[in-house]
Amino acid sequence: MDSASFQALLGPSGQALLDEAARLDVSEDGLLATASRLRERHDPALVAAALTQVRLRERARAKFGDDAGRMYFTQAGLEQSTRASVASHRARRFADRLPGARVLELGCGIGADLIARAHVGLVGEGVEIDPLTADVARANVVSLGLDGLVSVRVGDAAEEDPGGEDPGGFDAVFADPGRRTARGRIFDPRSYEPPLDVVLDKASRAPGACVKVAPGIPHEAVPDGAEAEWVSVGGDVKEAALWLGELAGDVSRRATLLPSDTHSDAETRAWTLTPQGLDVPDVRAWGRYLYEPDGAVIRAHLVGEVAALVGGGLADPQIAYVTSDELRPTPFASAYEIDDVLPFSVKRLRAELRRRDIGVLTVKKRGSAVDVDRLRRDLGFGGRRTSRGKAGELTLVVTRVGRDPVALLTRPVPRS
């Protein structure tokens, strides 16, 4: 899709075509027939643009809920955009710490964060280097009725100067440097577009700033005085952000857990864990329960805090599994009751699973090089979660203590 086709899509005939395409079959099986039918009456380029939007909108529902049906996307823009629940969480922090702030966003993409801040009443401006993506962001702002609060222009984030003589009255900066190329994801912060050090330099010139980064950012890449926040949604780590200046808190890092995606403007409950100045957790033998910390907790190096919450320790000092004799429910970790701890042996595990009449097996691992799919096959279970008509269900956890591989036979403890 090029800019001309997208602009045509925003016109009356393009909107009518888009509405029509949304009512037709755009699945993999029906797409070709639908495209052929529409091309009989419409420009082929416009048809392609409309069908692309319909398919992207359907994919975007997981991130944006019902708003996706009114928004516009590019494939790369959708993949790199912040999901609505995370953007809303972040927008509230801007509003709480800098109420009434005017925010400059460097690299606004399709406008997800820009929109979230507008929803909480913050005005601002988004800058995007790609003209088509900027057009898409602008269309989203208008479609959602937010054009009185925020605007979008084409520009290079590397050339912006929020701290210049005339910063335009911006009180804060949000930056989202590119972390994906045609070859895939970028993990080295020095290879972000613009590089992270360039972005941090520009962001630090405003009174407050936030820079979105990859969840795998090394802790040593976090600048002094910044607060690093790792965010998970429904148990999956989605992203990280660096908070600077007046937007930074009084801790160096935190893990934030959002229970699930929500697409309303209502505040979502968030659980936050921060450093408590604890010593390294004790190393102890396996207890009655295994706790698997949330990925954001692990990324934020806060496993020790979870161990303290559940009255436990680590079976191995290098592996983020906590064990305890007590069941203490916590949002920061999933709990499993340990039935047995065995030396790792495929033959022995196969016999034990047969003896227990296990029909559904879930396999988890940490600190082990075992191939989970191959192990499942070797144990007689085909897919990732296959019932064989038997009553028993079990979660097999493969890990190690020191150099010794071990297998834990466990059962999940339902969350209260």
KEBATI-471884 format. One record per residue (C-alpha): residue number from 0; chain; x, y, z. Coordinates in nm, 3 decimals. Last residue first. Example, Ala and Ser with C-alpha at 12.3 -4.5 7.8 and 13.67 -1.06 7.14 Angstrom:
% KEBATI-471884
{atom 1,A,{1.367,-0.106,0.714}}
{atom 0,A,{1.230,-0.450,0.780}}
END
This chain:
% KEBATI-471884
{atom 415,A,{-0.777,-1.730,4.371}}
{atom 414,A,{-0.529,-1.865,4.122}}
{atom 413,A,{-0.555,-2.239,4.072}}
{atom 412,A,{-0.248,-2.431,4.195}}
{atom 411,A,{-0.090,-2.604,3.899}}
{atom 410,A,{0.009,-2.970,3.951}}
{atom 409,A,{0.367,-3.088,3.960}}
{atom 408,A,{0.601,-3.371,3.865}}
{atom 407,A,{0.948,-3.219,3.890}}
{atom 406,A,{1.228,-3.348,3.669}}
{atom 405,A,{1.594,-3.298,3.757}}
{atom 404,A,{1.917,-3.241,3.570}}
{atom 403,A,{2.224,-3.239,3.796}}
{atom 402,A,{2.489,-2.979,3.721}}
{atom 401,A,{2.389,-2.748,4.006}}
{atom 400,A,{2.021,-2.819,4.052}}
{atom 399,A,{1.861,-2.858,3.713}}
{atom 398,A,{1.535,-2.797,3.531}}
{atom 397,A,{1.251,-2.989,3.368}}
{atom 396,A,{0.902,-2.915,3.497}}
{atom 395,A,{0.634,-3.170,3.409}}
{atom 394,A,{0.281,-3.040,3.458}}
{atom 393,A,{0.029,-3.317,3.511}}
{atom 392,A,{-0.324,-3.416,3.419}}
{atom 391,A,{-0.476,-3.757,3.493}}
{atom 390,A,{-0.809,-3.885,3.363}}
{atom 389,A,{-0.717,-4.069,3.048}}
{atom 388,A,{-0.859,-4.022,2.701}}
{atom 387,A,{-0.520,-3.952,2.546}}
{atom 386,A,{-0.539,-3.578,2.583}}
{atom 385,A,{-0.278,-3.381,2.389}}
{atom 384,A,{-0.120,-3.056,2.501}}
{atom 383,A,{0.187,-2.961,2.298}}
{atom 382,A,{0.110,-3.228,2.043}}
{atom 381,A,{0.220,-3.592,2.041}}
{atom 380,A,{0.260,-3.731,2.392}}
{atom 379,A,{0.444,-4.062,2.424}}
{atom 378,A,{0.726,-3.959,2.654}}
{atom 377,A,{0.971,-3.946,2.363}}
{atom 376,A,{0.722,-3.729,2.175}}
{atom 375,A,{0.694,-3.488,2.465}}
{atom 374,A,{1.072,-3.481,2.500}}
{atom 373,A,{1.107,-3.396,2.131}}
{atom 372,A,{0.871,-3.103,2.166}}
{atom 371,A,{1.044,-2.979,2.481}}
{atom 370,A,{1.399,-2.995,2.342}}
{atom 369,A,{1.614,-3.028,2.655}}
{atom 368,A,{1.881,-2.765,2.709}}
{atom 367,A,{1.778,-2.706,3.068}}
{atom 366,A,{1.798,-2.400,3.290}}
{atom 365,A,{1.421,-2.356,3.274}}
{atom 364,A,{1.164,-2.598,3.140}}
{atom 363,A,{0.792,-2.649,3.113}}
{atom 362,A,{0.599,-2.951,2.985}}
{atom 361,A,{0.222,-2.985,3.003}}
{atom 360,A,{0.086,-3.339,2.998}}
{atom 359,A,{-0.275,-3.450,2.957}}
{atom 358,A,{-0.363,-3.822,2.980}}
{atom 357,A,{-0.159,-3.929,3.281}}
{atom 356,A,{-0.240,-4.279,3.409}}
{atom 355,A,{-0.008,-4.238,3.708}}
{atom 354,A,{0.177,-4.559,3.618}}
{atom 353,A,{0.207,-4.445,3.257}}
{atom 352,A,{0.351,-4.113,3.364}}
{atom 351,A,{0.598,-4.292,3.590}}
{atom 350,A,{0.708,-4.533,3.317}}
{atom 349,A,{0.768,-4.251,3.070}}
{atom 348,A,{0.951,-4.051,3.336}}
{atom 347,A,{1.181,-4.342,3.415}}
{atom 346,A,{1.270,-4.396,3.050}}
{atom 345,A,{1.317,-4.027,2.985}}
{atom 344,A,{1.547,-3.989,3.284}}
{atom 343,A,{1.590,-3.667,3.484}}
{atom 342,A,{1.651,-3.743,3.850}}
{atom 341,A,{1.308,-3.725,4.014}}
{atom 340,A,{1.120,-3.474,4.229}}
{atom 339,A,{0.762,-3.570,4.317}}
{atom 338,A,{0.415,-3.432,4.368}}
{atom 337,A,{0.515,-3.065,4.373}}
{atom 336,A,{0.225,-2.822,4.402}}
{atom 335,A,{0.260,-2.550,4.143}}
{atom 334,A,{0.230,-2.175,4.195}}
{atom 333,A,{0.240,-1.904,3.931}}
{atom 332,A,{0.431,-1.593,4.034}}
{atom 331,A,{0.390,-1.216,4.071}}
{atom 330,A,{0.015,-1.220,4.133}}
{atom 329,A,{0.082,-1.385,4.470}}
{atom 328,A,{-0.083,-1.677,4.647}}
{atom 327,A,{0.110,-1.796,4.954}}
{atom 326,A,{0.125,-2.174,4.971}}
{atom 325,A,{0.399,-2.264,5.214}}
{atom 324,A,{0.675,-2.524,5.196}}
{atom 323,A,{0.862,-2.306,4.949}}
{atom 322,A,{1.041,-2.322,4.616}}
{atom 321,A,{1.138,-2.040,4.381}}
{atom 320,A,{1.244,-2.108,4.021}}
{atom 319,A,{1.455,-1.839,3.858}}
{atom 318,A,{1.768,-2.050,3.802}}
{atom 317,A,{2.123,-1.942,3.886}}
{atom 316,A,{2.110,-1.989,4.265}}
{atom 315,A,{1.960,-2.340,4.232}}
{atom 314,A,{1.675,-2.464,4.452}}
{atom 313,A,{1.597,-2.100,4.522}}
{atom 312,A,{1.427,-1.977,4.837}}
{atom 311,A,{1.088,-1.950,4.998}}
{atom 310,A,{0.867,-1.750,5.229}}
{atom 309,A,{0.622,-1.668,4.950}}
{atom 308,A,{0.675,-1.291,4.950}}
{atom 307,A,{1.047,-1.325,5.027}}
{atom 306,A,{1.103,-1.550,4.727}}
{atom 305,A,{0.910,-1.302,4.512}}
{atom 304,A,{1.141,-1.021,4.623}}
{atom 303,A,{1.443,-1.235,4.544}}
{atom 302,A,{1.307,-1.292,4.192}}
{atom 301,A,{1.321,-0.917,4.134}}
{atom 300,A,{1.585,-0.900,3.860}}
{atom 299,A,{1.361,-0.680,3.640}}
{atom 298,A,{1.363,-0.939,3.361}}
{atom 297,A,{1.263,-1.210,3.611}}
{atom 296,A,{0.976,-1.005,3.749}}
{atom 295,A,{0.860,-0.921,3.396}}
{atom 294,A,{0.863,-1.293,3.312}}
{atom 293,A,{0.631,-1.374,3.600}}
{atom 292,A,{0.793,-1.583,3.871}}
{atom 291,A,{0.744,-1.963,3.864}}
{atom 290,A,{0.676,-2.082,4.217}}
{atom 289,A,{0.725,-2.447,4.311}}
{atom 288,A,{0.551,-2.581,4.620}}
{atom 287,A,{0.607,-2.858,4.874}}
{atom 286,A,{0.972,-2.778,4.923}}
{atom 285,A,{1.274,-2.847,4.706}}
{atom 284,A,{1.597,-2.810,4.899}}
{atom 283,A,{1.734,-2.465,4.980}}
{atom 282,A,{1.935,-2.178,4.839}}
{atom 281,A,{1.858,-1.857,5.026}}
{atom 280,A,{1.756,-1.554,4.825}}
{atom 279,A,{2.020,-1.283,4.757}}
{atom 278,A,{1.973,-1.009,5.014}}
{atom 277,A,{1.673,-0.780,5.007}}
{atom 276,A,{1.677,-0.407,4.937}}
{atom 275,A,{1.305,-0.402,4.860}}
{atom 274,A,{1.330,-0.366,4.484}}
{atom 273,A,{0.996,-0.294,4.312}}
{atom 272,A,{0.689,-0.503,4.228}}
{atom 271,A,{0.383,-0.354,4.062}}
{atom 270,A,{0.039,-0.504,4.013}}
{atom 269,A,{-0.188,-0.324,3.770}}
{atom 268,A,{-0.565,-0.291,3.779}}
{atom 267,A,{-0.686,-0.142,3.454}}
{atom 266,A,{-0.815,0.213,3.458}}
{atom 265,A,{-1.122,0.265,3.246}}
{atom 264,A,{-1.061,0.392,2.894}}
{atom 263,A,{-1.175,0.060,2.755}}
{atom 262,A,{-0.963,-0.183,2.562}}
{atom 261,A,{-0.850,-0.423,2.830}}
{atom 260,A,{-0.581,-0.682,2.774}}
{atom 259,A,{-0.515,-0.908,3.067}}
{atom 258,A,{-0.385,-0.906,3.424}}
{atom 257,A,{-0.143,-0.616,3.377}}
{atom 256,A,{0.179,-0.689,3.563}}
{atom 255,A,{0.439,-0.421,3.624}}
{atom 254,A,{0.796,-0.511,3.719}}
{atom 253,A,{1.008,-0.228,3.857}}
{atom 252,A,{1.352,-0.078,3.828}}
{atom 251,A,{1.579,0.189,3.973}}
{atom 250,A,{1.336,0.313,4.235}}
{atom 249,A,{1.235,0.669,4.329}}
{atom 248,A,{1.020,0.716,4.022}}
{atom 247,A,{1.113,0.859,3.685}}
{atom 246,A,{0.868,1.091,3.510}}
{atom 245,A,{1.034,1.405,3.644}}
{atom 244,A,{1.362,1.311,3.479}}
{atom 243,A,{1.369,0.980,3.294}}
{atom 242,A,{1.158,0.666,3.262}}
{atom 241,A,{1.297,0.377,3.058}}
{atom 240,A,{1.041,0.140,2.912}}
{atom 239,A,{1.009,-0.234,2.866}}
{atom 238,A,{0.792,-0.453,2.650}}
{atom 237,A,{0.542,-0.736,2.618}}
{atom 236,A,{0.632,-0.992,2.882}}
{atom 235,A,{0.357,-1.255,2.878}}
{atom 234,A,{0.169,-1.341,3.200}}
{atom 233,A,{-0.164,-1.183,3.107}}
{atom 232,A,{0.014,-0.867,3.003}}
{atom 231,A,{0.374,-0.816,3.116}}
{atom 230,A,{0.554,-0.485,3.161}}
{atom 229,A,{0.920,-0.423,3.245}}
{atom 228,A,{0.999,-0.081,3.389}}
{atom 227,A,{1.346,0.075,3.402}}
{atom 226,A,{1.388,0.388,3.612}}
{atom 225,A,{1.660,0.627,3.504}}
{atom 224,A,{1.909,0.798,3.734}}
{atom 223,A,{2.209,0.626,3.579}}
{atom 222,A,{2.141,0.504,3.228}}
{atom 221,A,{1.997,0.157,3.157}}
{atom 220,A,{2.234,-0.019,2.915}}
{atom 219,A,{2.394,-0.212,3.204}}
{atom 218,A,{2.059,-0.376,3.269}}
{atom 217,A,{2.072,-0.533,2.924}}
{atom 216,A,{1.758,-0.467,2.715}}
{atom 215,A,{1.568,-0.793,2.662}}
{atom 214,A,{1.227,-0.632,2.702}}
{atom 213,A,{1.297,-0.408,2.399}}
{atom 212,A,{1.286,-0.034,2.460}}
{atom 211,A,{1.027,0.243,2.489}}
{atom 210,A,{1.179,0.570,2.603}}
{atom 209,A,{1.000,0.791,2.856}}
{atom 208,A,{1.078,1.153,2.930}}
{atom 207,A,{1.044,1.433,3.182}}
{atom 206,A,{1.181,1.787,3.202}}
{atom 205,A,{1.299,1.762,2.839}}
{atom 204,A,{1.667,1.752,2.739}}
{atom 203,A,{1.698,1.392,2.861}}
{atom 202,A,{1.489,1.271,2.568}}
{atom 201,A,{1.742,1.399,2.315}}
{atom 200,A,{2.039,1.229,2.479}}
{atom 199,A,{1.836,0.915,2.543}}
{atom 198,A,{1.742,0.893,2.176}}
{atom 197,A,{2.102,0.928,2.061}}
{atom 196,A,{2.220,0.668,2.313}}
{atom 195,A,{1.943,0.432,2.201}}
{atom 194,A,{2.043,0.437,1.836}}
{atom 193,A,{1.790,0.604,1.602}}
{atom 192,A,{1.685,0.352,1.473}}
{atom 191,A,{1.803,0.094,1.726}}
{atom 190,A,{2.140,-0.062,1.648}}
{atom 189,A,{2.317,0.057,1.964}}
{atom 188,A,{2.034,-0.096,2.166}}
{atom 187,A,{2.142,-0.442,2.038}}
{atom 186,A,{1.834,-0.665,2.013}}
{atom 185,A,{1.699,-0.571,1.672}}
{atom 184,A,{1.407,-0.784,1.547}}
{atom 183,A,{1.391,-0.919,1.194}}
{atom 182,A,{1.587,-0.904,0.867}}
{atom 181,A,{1.358,-0.642,0.713}}
{atom 180,A,{1.435,-0.429,1.017}}
{atom 179,A,{1.289,-0.411,1.367}}
{atom 178,A,{1.370,-0.212,1.677}}
{atom 177,A,{1.273,0.137,1.565}}
{atom 176,A,{1.301,0.400,1.838}}
{atom 175,A,{0.988,0.476,2.043}}
{atom 174,A,{1.038,0.807,2.218}}
{atom 173,A,{0.809,0.993,2.458}}
{atom 172,A,{0.913,1.343,2.547}}
{atom 171,A,{0.782,1.574,2.816}}
{atom 170,A,{0.693,1.933,2.891}}
{atom 169,A,{0.682,2.051,2.532}}
{atom 168,A,{0.632,2.426,2.491}}
{atom 167,A,{0.750,2.440,2.134}}
{atom 166,A,{1.109,2.355,2.217}}
{atom 165,A,{1.223,2.704,2.112}}
{atom 164,A,{1.580,2.748,2.236}}
{atom 163,A,{1.642,2.378,2.199}}
{atom 162,A,{1.569,2.109,2.456}}
{atom 161,A,{1.324,1.904,2.249}}
{atom 160,A,{1.570,1.904,1.958}}
{atom 159,A,{1.448,1.685,1.673}}
{atom 158,A,{1.699,1.574,1.411}}
{atom 157,A,{1.727,1.209,1.516}}
{atom 156,A,{1.348,1.188,1.538}}
{atom 155,A,{1.327,1.259,1.165}}
{atom 154,A,{1.005,1.431,1.063}}
{atom 153,A,{0.661,1.386,0.913}}
{atom 152,A,{0.387,1.541,1.124}}
{atom 151,A,{0.118,1.413,1.357}}
{atom 150,A,{-0.132,1.602,1.574}}
{atom 149,A,{-0.284,1.568,1.918}}
{atom 148,A,{-0.569,1.719,2.119}}
{atom 147,A,{-0.827,1.850,1.871}}
{atom 146,A,{-0.747,1.561,1.638}}
{atom 145,A,{-0.877,1.313,1.897}}
{atom 144,A,{-1.202,1.204,1.732}}
{atom 143,A,{-1.103,0.838,1.697}}
{atom 142,A,{-1.103,0.859,1.317}}
{atom 141,A,{-0.902,1.182,1.325}}
{atom 140,A,{-0.622,1.041,1.541}}
{atom 139,A,{-0.624,0.720,1.341}}
{atom 138,A,{-0.598,0.909,1.012}}
{atom 137,A,{-0.298,1.102,1.143}}
{atom 136,A,{-0.129,0.779,1.247}}
{atom 135,A,{-0.191,0.629,0.902}}
{atom 134,A,{-0.056,0.938,0.726}}
{atom 133,A,{0.254,0.928,0.948}}
{atom 132,A,{0.300,0.562,0.857}}
{atom 131,A,{0.281,0.656,0.489}}
{atom 130,A,{0.530,0.943,0.530}}
{atom 129,A,{0.790,0.737,0.721}}
{atom 128,A,{0.990,0.958,0.959}}
{atom 127,A,{0.722,0.994,1.227}}
{atom 126,A,{0.682,1.284,1.471}}
{atom 125,A,{0.385,1.293,1.706}}
{atom 124,A,{0.256,1.609,1.872}}
{atom 123,A,{0.094,1.671,2.204}}
{atom 122,A,{-0.207,1.725,2.423}}
{atom 121,A,{-0.277,1.513,2.727}}
{atom 120,A,{-0.643,1.451,2.815}}
{atom 119,A,{-0.635,1.091,2.932}}
{atom 118,A,{-0.759,0.966,2.592}}
{atom 117,A,{-0.499,1.190,2.425}}
{atom 116,A,{-0.228,0.996,2.606}}
{atom 115,A,{-0.365,0.668,2.470}}
{atom 114,A,{-0.390,0.810,2.117}}
{atom 113,A,{-0.027,0.922,2.111}}
{atom 112,A,{0.073,0.584,2.250}}
{atom 111,A,{-0.103,0.396,1.966}}
{atom 110,A,{-0.013,0.647,1.692}}
{atom 109,A,{0.062,0.435,1.383}}
{atom 108,A,{0.434,0.485,1.442}}
{atom 107,A,{0.499,0.774,1.683}}
{atom 106,A,{0.874,0.793,1.628}}
{atom 105,A,{0.960,1.081,1.860}}
{atom 104,A,{0.656,1.181,2.064}}
{atom 103,A,{0.641,1.537,2.196}}
{atom 102,A,{0.418,1.571,2.499}}
{atom 101,A,{0.233,1.875,2.634}}
{atom 100,A,{0.181,1.816,3.004}}
{atom 99,A,{-0.150,1.894,3.172}}
{atom 98,A,{-0.069,1.676,3.466}}
{atom 97,A,{0.297,1.572,3.473}}
{atom 96,A,{0.320,1.289,3.724}}
{atom 95,A,{-0.036,1.159,3.707}}
{atom 94,A,{-0.097,1.231,3.337}}
{atom 93,A,{0.233,1.081,3.221}}
{atom 92,A,{0.175,0.779,3.446}}
{atom 91,A,{-0.177,0.744,3.309}}
{atom 90,A,{-0.039,0.733,2.957}}
{atom 89,A,{0.183,0.437,3.046}}
{atom 88,A,{-0.106,0.222,3.166}}
{atom 87,A,{-0.311,0.327,2.862}}
{atom 86,A,{-0.027,0.234,2.625}}
{atom 85,A,{0.006,-0.104,2.796}}
{atom 84,A,{-0.365,-0.183,2.766}}
{atom 83,A,{-0.383,-0.052,2.408}}
{atom 82,A,{-0.105,-0.271,2.269}}
{atom 81,A,{0.203,-0.071,2.168}}
{atom 80,A,{0.267,-0.078,1.795}}
{atom 79,A,{0.555,-0.266,1.634}}
{atom 78,A,{0.354,-0.541,1.466}}
{atom 77,A,{0.072,-0.306,1.371}}
{atom 76,A,{0.310,-0.053,1.215}}
{atom 75,A,{0.494,-0.323,1.022}}
{atom 74,A,{0.168,-0.446,0.867}}
{atom 73,A,{0.040,-0.096,0.805}}
{atom 72,A,{-0.266,0.007,0.996}}
{atom 71,A,{-0.585,0.208,1.007}}
{atom 70,A,{-0.832,0.240,1.294}}
{atom 69,A,{-1.210,0.228,1.315}}
{atom 68,A,{-1.253,-0.149,1.352}}
{atom 67,A,{-0.942,-0.162,1.572}}
{atom 66,A,{-1.125,0.052,1.829}}
{atom 65,A,{-1.329,-0.260,1.915}}
{atom 64,A,{-1.028,-0.425,2.081}}
{atom 63,A,{-0.691,-0.259,2.028}}
{atom 62,A,{-0.426,-0.526,2.068}}
{atom 61,A,{-0.613,-0.850,2.001}}
{atom 60,A,{-0.844,-0.661,1.767}}
{atom 59,A,{-0.545,-0.572,1.549}}
{atom 58,A,{-0.557,-0.898,1.353}}
{atom 57,A,{-0.909,-0.819,1.232}}
{atom 56,A,{-0.808,-0.464,1.149}}
{atom 55,A,{-0.510,-0.593,0.951}}
{atom 54,A,{-0.736,-0.810,0.734}}
{atom 53,A,{-0.983,-0.529,0.664}}
{atom 52,A,{-0.701,-0.281,0.601}}
{atom 51,A,{-0.526,-0.504,0.349}}
{atom 50,A,{-0.856,-0.567,0.172}}
{atom 49,A,{-0.910,-0.194,0.136}}
{atom 48,A,{-0.560,-0.123,0.006}}
{atom 47,A,{-0.578,-0.408,-0.246}}
{atom 46,A,{-0.917,-0.286,-0.367}}
{atom 45,A,{-0.779,0.066,-0.406}}
{atom 44,A,{-0.488,-0.062,-0.614}}
{atom 43,A,{-0.727,-0.272,-0.828}}
{atom 42,A,{-0.956,0.027,-0.903}}
{atom 41,A,{-1.315,-0.074,-0.838}}
{atom 40,A,{-1.609,-0.247,-1.008}}
{atom 39,A,{-1.472,-0.577,-1.143}}
{atom 38,A,{-1.185,-0.549,-0.896}}
{atom 37,A,{-1.431,-0.616,-0.611}}
{atom 36,A,{-1.529,-0.960,-0.742}}
{atom 35,A,{-1.169,-1.064,-0.805}}
{atom 34,A,{-1.060,-0.953,-0.458}}
{atom 33,A,{-1.342,-1.150,-0.295}}
{atom 32,A,{-1.258,-1.462,-0.495}}
{atom 31,A,{-0.890,-1.439,-0.401}}
{atom 30,A,{-0.960,-1.371,-0.034}}
{atom 29,A,{-1.200,-1.660,0.027}}
{atom 28,A,{-0.966,-1.939,0.132}}
{atom 27,A,{-0.716,-1.719,0.317}}
{atom 26,A,{-1.003,-1.540,0.488}}
{atom 25,A,{-1.131,-1.213,0.344}}
{atom 24,A,{-1.495,-1.323,0.304}}
{atom 23,A,{-1.709,-1.013,0.257}}
{atom 22,A,{-1.876,-0.769,0.497}}
{atom 21,A,{-1.557,-0.572,0.567}}
{atom 20,A,{-1.501,-0.538,0.193}}
{atom 19,A,{-1.823,-0.340,0.158}}
{atom 18,A,{-1.734,-0.098,0.435}}
{atom 17,A,{-1.386,-0.048,0.286}}
{atom 16,A,{-1.534,0.010,-0.058}}
{atom 15,A,{-1.767,0.278,0.080}}
{atom 14,A,{-1.473,0.437,0.262}}
{atom 13,A,{-1.267,0.438,-0.058}}
{atom 12,A,{-1.552,0.597,-0.251}}
{atom 11,A,{-1.590,0.871,0.011}}
{atom 10,A,{-1.215,0.941,0.048}}
{atom 9,A,{-0.988,0.782,0.310}}
{atom 8,A,{-0.908,0.490,0.079}}
{atom 7,A,{-0.785,0.737,-0.183}}
{atom 6,A,{-0.535,0.869,0.072}}
{atom 5,A,{-0.418,0.512,0.133}}
{atom 4,A,{-0.379,0.441,-0.238}}
{atom 3,A,{-0.173,0.758,-0.286}}
{atom 2,A,{0.043,0.686,0.020}}
{atom 1,A,{0.140,0.339,-0.099}}
{atom 0,A,{0.000,0.000,0.000}}
END
